[in-house]
Amino acid sequence: MRPEYQIILNTCPDHEQAVALANALIDEGLAACVNIVPGLTSIYKWQGKRETGTEVLLMIKTRSECYTQLESRIASLHPYELPEIISVPIENGLTTYLDWIDHCTGK
């Protein structure tokens, strides 16, 4: 059985892009909360070369049934050619917090 709630991890190139994306997801009811974590150093392979860059991490809290629309919205707004969009299931959580996620995302 699929968990009802998820944390979506997404990286952005800078704080301004992260805030714009977070605001859109909140305003559109696709997420209840987006934490913006600055100061990441990312080391990755891209087009056959090792790259190093600074990024900002978004931790997006939502319901599982919002995932498809949320993924599509991130992809359409994101400046990266291949944005990181990774879902982590929330197995357990404070019931009133999970209820709040429901409320914020239109359930």
C-alpha positions in Angstrom: 0.0 0.0 0.0 1.3 3.4 -1.0 1.8 5.9 1.9 -0.6 8.8 1.8 2.1 11.5 2.3 5.4 12.3 0.7 8.4 14.6 1.0 9.6 15.6 -2.4 13.3 16.6 -2.7 14.2 19.1 -5.3 17.4 21.2 -5.8 17.5 24.7 -7.3 20.4 26.7 -8.5 19.8 29.6 -6.1 17.6 31.0 -3.3 15.5 33.2 -5.7 14.6 30.2 -7.9 13.8 28.1 -4.8 11.5 30.8 -3.3 9.7 31.3 -6.6 9.1 27.5 -7.0 8.0 27.1 -3.4 5.6 30.0 -3.6 4.0 28.5 -6.8 3.6 25.1 -5.2 2.0 26.6 -2.0 -0.2 29.0 -3.9 -1.5 26.3 -6.2 -2.3 23.9 -3.3 0.2 21.3 -4.4 2.2 21.4 -1.2 1.5 22.3 2.4 5.0 23.3 3.3 8.3 23.8 1.5 11.5 24.0 3.5 14.4 25.8 1.7 17.8 24.6 2.8 20.7 26.7 1.6 24.4 25.9 1.2 24.5 22.6 -0.6 27.6 21.5 -2.5 26.5 19.1 -5.2 29.0 16.9 -7.1 27.5 15.0 -10.0 28.1 13.6 -13.5 26.5 15.6 -16.3 27.0 14.9 -20.0 30.0 12.7 -19.2 31.8 15.2 -17.0 32.1 15.5 -13.2 30.6 18.8 -12.1 30.6 20.7 -8.8 28.1 23.4 -7.9 26.2 25.1 -5.2 22.5 24.5 -4.9 19.5 25.0 -2.6 17.4 22.0 -1.4 13.7 22.1 -1.3 11.9 19.7 1.0 8.3 19.7 -0.2 5.5 18.1 2.0 2.4 16.9 0.2 -0.1 14.1 -0.3 0.8 11.2 -2.5 -2.1 11.8 -4.8 -0.7 15.3 -5.6 2.6 13.9 -6.8 1.9 13.7 -10.5 0.6 17.2 -10.8 3.4 18.5 -8.5 6.1 16.8 -10.6 4.7 18.3 -13.7 4.6 21.7 -12.2 8.1 21.6 -10.9 9.3 20.4 -14.3 7.5 23.2 -16.1 8.9 25.9 -13.8 12.4 24.6 -13.1 15.4 26.2 -14.8 17.3 22.9 -15.1 17.1 20.7 -18.2 16.9 17.7 -15.8 15.6 18.7 -12.4 16.0 16.4 -9.4 12.5 15.4 -8.3 12.6 12.5 -5.8 9.8 11.3 -3.6 10.3 9.9 -0.1 7.3 8.3 1.5 6.2 9.5 5.0 5.5 6.3 6.8 4.5 8.0 10.1 3.8 11.5 11.4 2.0 13.5 14.0 -1.7 13.0 13.1 -2.6 16.7 13.4 0.4 17.6 11.1 -0.7 15.1 8.5 -4.3 16.5 8.8 -2.8 19.9 8.2 -1.2 18.7 5.0 -4.6 17.4 3.9 -6.2 20.7 4.6 -3.5 22.7 2.7 -3.6 20.5 -0.3 -7.4 20.4 -0.7 -8.4 17.1 0.7 
